[in-house]
């Protein structure tokens, strides 16, 4: 089966997803610049992500929208202005969700893999990892 190509995939997206994807593609480089210039802790303070949210539960439709946002952030991170890491994507998603009053939590996991260190960042909403599926090894949960 032939790949329809990026333009056809773009046109196939619902209008709301296209708007969110464009916004994420613009936000990711800003988060990247902040991380490079200020570091993680100061970037979190700048984005007001340094406070613990109160988890009063999340409606199913809000959880589904959060999953879709995280998926779009992964797409924007891979195909945006330039490639972005999982940390930049996770911070952007966390900021977006917190602005909407959702208790999004940044999670960072690391493990030694021989002589290297594998690390991964993701967002959880009420304990559920967003847009990770089978890609999130159990050691990172």
C-alpha positions in Angstrom: 0.0 0.0 0.0 1.3 3.4 -0.9 1.9 6.1 1.7 -0.5 9.0 0.8 2.2 11.6 1.6 2.4 14.4 4.0 0.0 16.8 2.2 -2.7 14.1 2.0 -2.2 13.2 5.6 -2.5 16.9 6.6 -5.7 17.3 4.7 -7.1 14.2 6.3 -6.8 15.6 9.8 -9.8 17.3 11.3 -9.5 21.1 11.4 -9.0 21.2 15.2 -6.1 18.7 14.9 -4.5 20.9 12.2 -4.7 23.9 14.5 -3.3 22.1 17.5 -0.5 20.5 15.4 0.5 23.9 14.1 0.4 25.4 17.6 2.5 22.5 18.9 5.0 22.9 16.1 5.5 26.5 17.1 5.5 25.9 20.9 8.1 23.1 20.8 11.0 25.2 19.6 10.2 27.8 22.3 10.3 25.1 25.0 13.6 23.9 23.5 15.1 27.3 23.7 14.0 27.8 27.3 15.5 24.4 28.3 18.8 25.2 26.6 19.0 28.7 28.1 17.4 28.2 31.5 17.4 24.5 32.3 14.6 22.2 33.4 13.7 23.7 36.8 13.6 27.3 35.6 11.7 26.3 32.5 9.1 24.6 34.7 8.8 27.7 36.8 8.5 29.9 33.7 5.7 27.7 32.4 4.1 27.5 36.0 4.6 23.7 36.0 6.4 23.7 39.3 3.2 23.4 41.4 1.5 20.1 42.2 -2.0 20.1 40.7 -5.0 18.8 42.5 -6.4 15.7 40.8 -10.1 15.8 41.1 -10.6 13.3 38.4 -10.7 13.7 34.6 -13.8 13.4 32.5 -13.5 10.7 29.7 -13.8 13.2 26.9 -11.0 15.3 28.5 -8.8 12.2 28.8 -9.4 11.4 25.2 -8.6 14.9 24.1 -5.4 14.8 26.2 -4.4 11.5 24.5 -4.9 13.1 21.1 -2.9 16.2 22.1 0.0 14.0 23.2 -0.2 12.1 19.9 -0.1 15.4 18.0 2.9 16.6 20.0 4.7 13.4 19.0 4.0 14.1 15.4 5.0 17.8 15.7 8.2 16.6 17.5 9.1 14.3 14.7 8.0 16.4 11.7 8.0 20.0 13.0 10.5 22.7 12.3 13.2 20.5 13.8 13.2 17.2 15.7 12.4 17.5 19.4 13.0 15.2 22.3 10.4 13.5 24.5 11.2 16.0 27.3 10.3 19.0 25.1 7.2 17.3 23.9 6.2 16.3 27.4 6.7 19.8 28.9 4.6 21.3 26.0 1.8 18.8 26.6 1.9 19.3 30.3 1.7 23.1 29.9 -1.2 22.8 27.5 -3.2 20.5 29.7 -2.5 22.4 32.9 -3.7 25.6 31.2 -7.0 23.8 30.7 -7.2 22.8 34.4 -6.1 19.2 34.0 -3.7 17.6 36.5 -1.0 16.6 34.0 2.2 15.3 35.6 5.6 15.1 34.0 7.3 11.8 34.5 11.0 11.0 33.7 12.4 7.6 33.8 15.9 6.3 33.3 17.6 2.9 33.1 21.1 1.6 32.4 21.4 -0.3 29.2 24.9 -1.8 29.2 27.2 1.1 29.0 24.5 3.6 28.1 21.8 5.3 30.0 18.3 5.3 28.4 15.9 8.1 29.6 12.4 9.0 28.6 9.9 11.7 29.6 6.2 11.6 29.2 3.0 13.0 30.7 0.5 11.2 32.9 -3.0 12.3 33.5 -4.6 10.7 36.6 -1.9 8.1 36.5 -2.4 7.1 32.8 0.6 7.7 30.5 -0.4 9.7 27.5 0.4 8.6 23.9 2.8 5.9 25.1 1.1 2.6 24.5 3.6 -0.2 24.2 6.4 2.3 23.6 6.8 2.9 27.3 8.8 0.1 28.8 7.6 -1.1 32.2 10.8 0.0 33.8 9.8 3.6 33.1 6.3 3.4 34.5 
